[in-house]
Amino acid sequence: MQYIIDVLFYRTLSENFTEYVNTRQRDIGNIDFNYANLTDDNAEQMRYELSKDKGIFILPSELFENIRINANKIPNLNDTLTNIFINIEKSAQRTKHEQTIKGLFTTIDISKLLSNTPIDAVNDVLIQILDFVDSLPLYDYSNSEIDNFGDIYEILLTIYQPNAKKRNGQYYTPQIISELIARIALMGKTNVKKVYDPTCGSGSLLLKVVDILGKDNIQYGIFGQDNDIVAYNMCRLNMFLHDIDTYKLHIALGDTLTDPQFKDELPFDVIVSNPPYSIKWKGKSDPNLIKDPRFSKAGVLAPKDKADFAFIMHMLSWLSDDGRAAIICFPGVLYRGGVERKLRKYLIDNNYIDCIIQLPENLFVGTDVSTCIMVLSKSKLDTNILFVNTTRIADNRSFSQEHTEIVLNAIKDRKEIEYFTKVVSNEEIAKHDYNLSVSIYVPREEIIIPIDINAINNEVKQIVERDNILREEIDKFISEYEVDV
């Protein structure tokens, strides 16, 4: 799968670069200009200026579209692709995008993976990969409402590593939920100093914050960290394609819990995150962690087999005094006992939880768990927690823009609406043994809620059609690959 991801990155950079050059030329009157048709010698004359402005340079002969067209004529396609990947990274050296592009390609030598396969057969496999990646619908790179890399990665992960998501706790954040998370974290803010996602994945949450707030209204930086090399590279590429200013962009690779980056950048005004659910971590087996300022104030560490609260405490510690964190959580954090109860007690007694939002089931591909959103704040004006049960207004995968607006208004108004919202004092929650399950405070209505079946069917149809396009292409590629290799 990694080689497919590399080729996907290659295609994306290639098309983005070509579009950039063509747009520049057409703006000065060269209406019929097409960079892909230029000779390498003519293109070399543009190298310095394009590298300086765009941050990378790709020769016409090394563009994805030209390599794909001429793939049958290339004697050793593996070496050619490897050299192109190297050349793209080299072209970014000493430019503003050097750190963004550096290490983007893993440069896996596919010939070693197919060591007993004749070179012609290796070429055939690579041609199939090129054709497959070319068939993927990447749409408009500048549209931050669509995170195609996240969608495609989710499907690839499902097919090639069907147990990987459950094992690693990785679940891709749907765009409508990304918007809800971002708008909750940004509520009341028109400009911020720093934005942070400690488990950034493909960067969809960070991009949504930028889209809503505007990159010029983020003064000092956009920060993210992820422990997965593919997600880390995908996030960097996503930021590059969405033209995020390099001097504001800070994406790191590593374990946020045991090796957090950006300590010198604290605190953060806006934190958004969909951390992996109930994964294992070092916990109390590492005696230094209880001394860590992120965890020491609570006096206990999250369980070794459930790191959910470790991420929550990390984000709380790094949140500014007037900031807000919006975190997608596994429902177990709301009610599990033991040290997790003690951690909830710490958060509630210190008045850090602003609201808990119950989301409908089946919103996240790969899990039918009914997740929730926990909103943290250090500057609350009261000692209450707002509970919102969105199952009152939406069900399954029907969550829409209209539902987002309803939830946001409920958070702003903080009024009680039967079967939907409830404002509960910290003292009352303590009487319930610090249980934060939304159903305790906002029970479900015992009647059938009328819904617009046609509207839901249309929404579902659009989602299914898009997924089917990707899945059909992937299935086609896999079947051809299995037959030929």
N, C-alpha and C positions, 0 to 999 in steps of 0.2 A: 504493500500500500504506500510506503514512503516514497517510492520512485514515482508513483502516480501523482502524489502530492507535489513532488519537485517539478514534474512536467506541468502540473496545474499552475504552480507559481510562475513558471517560465512563460506559459501562454499568457497569463494575466499581465505580467510585466511587459511583455512584448506588445500586446495589444494596447495597453495603456500608453506606452512610449510612442507607438506609431500614431495614435490618436492625438497625442500632445504635439508632435511635430507637424502633422497634417493641419491641425487647427491653427498653429502659428503661421504656417505658410498661406493658408486660405484667408487669414485675417489681413494679410498684406497683398492680397489680390491674386494669389496662385490658386485659382478655384479648382483646377483639375489635378493639383499636386497629390501624389501618393508616394510616401516615403518607401514603401515596400518595393517600388519599381526602380528605385535609385541604384546606381552601381556603388560598390563599397568605396571606391576612390572618391566619388563625388560626396558621399556621406561623410567621409573622414574629414572633409573641410568644415563640417558642422560639429565635430566631436567636442571641441573645447567649450563652445557656447552652450551646447545641449547638456553636457555633463555638469556644467556650472549651474545652469538653470533648473534642469530636471533632476539631477543627482545621479543619473545613470546614462549609459550610452550603449546602443545595440546596433551593430551593422545590419544593413538590409538583408544580407545573405544569412544572417544568424537569427532573423526574426522567426517566430514560431510558424507563421503561415508559410514562409518560404521553405523552411526545413520540412514541414509536413508535405508540401507539394513535391519536393525533390527527394524525399526519404528513400525511395526505391533506387536512386542513383548514388547514394552515399555508401561506400564500401564498409565503413565501420561506424555505424550510427551511435553506438554507445560512447566511443571516444569523442565524436563530434559534439554530442549533447553535453558530455562532461566538460569539454573545453568551453562551450558556450556559457555554461553555468559559472565557470571560473572567470570568464571574460566579463560577464555582467557584474560580478562582485568586484572585480578589479576596476571597472569603469567608475565605480562609486567611491573609490579611494580619493581622499583629499577633497571630497565634496560634502555638502551639508547632509547628505543621506548615507554617509559611510557606515555609521553604526546601525542604521535601519536595515541596510542590505547585507552587511557582513554576516556570514554564516547562514544566510537564508536558505541556501541549498545544502543538503546533506552530502551531495556528491557521492551517492551510493553507486558503486560499480556493479551494474546489473549483470555484466558478463561473469562476475565471480559468483553471483547467485545462481547463474545458469552455467556453471563451469564445464559441465560435460556436454553442453549444447553447441553445435556448430555455429559459426559466426552468422551465417545466413539465417538460421533459425532465431538467433538473438535479435537480428535486425527485424525479423518478422514480428517478434513480440513487441519491440519498441514501436514499430509502425502501428500496431494495434493500439498501443497506449496513446500515441499521438492522436490517432483517429478518435479514440474514446474521449480523451480530454477535450478535443475540438468539438465534440458533440454536446458538452455540458453547457447549459444556458447560464452565462455569467451576467447577462443584462448590463445595466448602467453602473459603471464603477463609482460614479460620483453620487449615487443615490444611497444615502446612509440608512434609508428605511429598509433596505434589502441587504442582508448579510449572506450573500451566496456562498461564501467560503464556509460559514458555519453550517448552512444547510447541506452542502455537498460533503463536508467532513463528517457530519452526523450520519449520512447515508453510507458513506464508505466505511465508517467505523462499525456500523450495524452489520454490513455484509462481511467484511474481512476479519473483524474481531467482535463477534456477536456478544461475547461476555465481557468485553473490555469496559463498556460504560457502567455496567452494574458493579464490576470489580473495582473500578476507580472512582465510582460515584459521579461520573461525568454525565450531565444532562444539559443539552443545548437549550439556551433561553429563547423562547419564541419572541418574535419582534414586538408583538403587542404587549407582552409582559415586560420586555426591555423598556418600552416607552413608559409603562406605568411605574416601574422602579425608578427610572431617571427623573420623571416628573415629581415623584414623591420626594426624592432626595433634593431636588432643586426648588421645591415649593417656597415661594416668597423671595427667591434669589434672582437677581438680574445679572450679577457678575460674581465670580469667585476667584480665589487665588489658586487653589489646587484641587484636582479631581483624582480619585484613586480607586482602583479595583484590584484587590489582593489575589484574586483568582480570575484573571482577565479573559482566559480562553481566546476566542477569535477576536475579541475586542468589541463585541456588539453593544455591550452596556456603555462602554466609554464613548463609542461612536454616537450612541443615542443621546448621551449627555451633551456632546459637542453639537449635535444636530439641533437640539432644543435650545441650548443656551447661546450657541454661536461661538466659534473658536476664539474670536477677538475678545470675548467676555470672560475668558479663562486667562488670568494674568500670567501665572508662572509655570504651569505645567499640567500635563496629563500623565499619570503614573499607573503602571500595571505590572503585575508579576504572575508568572505561571510556571508550574513544575514540569509541564509537558512540552517537549521540544517542538512538536508539530503545532500545538496551539500557540506557543510563543512566536514561532515564525509566521503563523497565520495572522496573528495580531499585528505584528510589525508590518507585514505586507498590506493588511487592511488599512492601517494608518497612512502608509505611503500612498496608496491608491486614493484615499480620501483627502489627500493634500494637507495633512496635519503639519503644522510648522515644526520642523525638526528640533529647533531649540526648545520647544515646549514638550517634546515627546520623550518619555522615559519608560521603556518596557524592559523588564529584567526576567532572566531565567533562574529558577531556583525554588526551593521549598519555603513558602511564606511563613510557615509556623516555626521552623527551626533555623532558617537562614533568611530573615526578612531584609529586603533591600530598602533603600530610601529613608533610613533612620535619620539622616541629616536634613530631610525635607519635611519633617513633622511640623505642625499637624495638617490634616486635610479637611477642607470645608465640605466636600461632597464625597461620600463613599458609596459605591454601588457594587453588589456582588451576588453571584450565584455559586457559592462554594460547593465542593463535592460533598455528597451526603454520607455521613456516618462512616468515613474512612478511618483507617488506623493511623496513629501517630505515636511519637515517643512517649508523650505524657510523663508520668511520674518515674519512668525508667531512666529519664535524664534529670538528675538532681538540679541542674542549672536552670531548668525551665521554670520551676517554682520561684526562682529568684528574679526571673525576667519581669521588668516593669509592666509588661502587658498582662501578666497573669498573677503577679504577687498580691495585688490589692484584694483580690477575691479570696485568697488563702487556699484555694484548691485548683487542681487542673482538670480539664476535661478528661473523661475516661480514655484509656489507650486505644480502645476499639471503637470510639465514637468521637471524632475530632470536631464535631459541629460547634460546640461552645468555644473551642480554641480559636476558631476563625472569628466568632462573634466577639470574644474578648480582645482579640488582636485589633479588630476594627474599632471597637469602643476606645481602646487606648490611643489609637492614632487619629481619632476624630477631634476636630477643633471644638472649642467651647461653644461656638454658635453654629456648628455644622450639623449635618444630618446624615445618617447612614441608613440605607434601605437594603435589606438582606433577604434573599430567598432562602427559606429554611425547611429542612425535613421536619415533619410534624412532631416527631418524637421529642424534639427539644422543648416542646410546650408542656409535656406532662411526665417525662421519664423521671424516676426517682434518683436516689443516691447523690453523687456529687453534682449531677446536673440540676437537681432541685436546689442545692446550695448555691449554684451559680445563678439560677433564676432569682433566688432570694436576694442575692447581692445586687442584681440589676434592678429589681423592684424596690428594695429598701433604699437604694441610692437614686431612685427616680430617673433611670436612664431609658426606660422603654416608653415610647410615645404611642405606638399603636401596633396591633397585630391584625393582619388581614388574611383571612382564610380564602384560598383560591379553589376553584373547582377541580375535580379530578380530571385526569387524562389530558391536562394542558401540555405536559412535557412529553415529547417523543421518547419512548424507551421506558417509561414508568407510568403506572396508573395511580401513583401516590398523590394524595391531595395536599399539595405543598402550601406554605404560608409565607407571608412577608413580615419580617420584624423590622420596625423602624426605631432607631436609636437617636436620642438627642440628649445633650448635656445642659440645655438651657430651657427646659420646660417651664411653663407659667403656672402649672397646677400639678397635683399629685395623683392624676388619674391616667388610665390607659384606655384608649379607644379600641374597641373590638369591632371588626367589620367582617360579616359573613357574605362573601360574594356569591355563594351558592343560591342566595335569595334572588339574584338578578341574572345569573348565567349558569350554564351547565355544560359539562364536558369541554369540547373544543370550540364552543360558540362565543367565547370571550371576545368582545369587539371594542372598537373605538368608543362606541356609546357607553359601554360598561366601564371603560377607563375613566371617562368624564364623570360618571355617577360616583365612582369610588373616590376620585379626587375631590369632588364637592363634599362628599361625606367627611373626608378628613379635614377639610377646611372648616366646615360648619360644626363638627363635633356635636351633632344633635342625635338623640336617640330615635331610631325608626324601628318599629317592631319587626322582628325576624331579620333585620339587616344590620343595625348598629347598636352599640351599647357603650356608654361611658361608665367605667368601673373604677372606684378608688383603689389605691394600692392597699389600703387597710382591708377592703373587702376581698381582694385577691389573696392576701395573707391568710384570711379565714378559710379559703379554699386550698390551703396548703401550697400556695404559690403555683397552682396549676393555671396555665395560660391557654388551655384548650378553648378555642372560640365557642365551641358548642355548649360549654357550660354557661356562658354569659349571653350568647345569641343562639337560641335553639332554632332548628329548622322548622319552617311552617309545615303543618300537617295537611296541606291541601296541594292539589296539582297546580303548578304555576303555569298560566297560559304563556305559550311562546310562539313566535313567528316561525313556523316550520319552513316556509319557503325561504326566508332570509337565512336561516341556519343552513339549509341545504345548499344554497348558493355559495355561502362562505366555505362550507366543507368541500364542495365541488372544486372551488378554486385551489384549495390546499391540496386536494387529492390529485388534481390535474398536474400541478407543479411537481409533486413528489413522484407521480407516475412517469413523467418525462425523464427524471433523473434515474429512477429505478430501472426503467426499460433499457436505457442506454448502458447502465452498469451491468444488468443481467446479460445483455447482448454481448458486451465485452467479455464478461467472465466465461460465457458459453463458448465463444470463439477461442478464447485463450486456452481453455481446457482441451478443446479439440486439437489445436495446433501444436501445443507444447508437449 
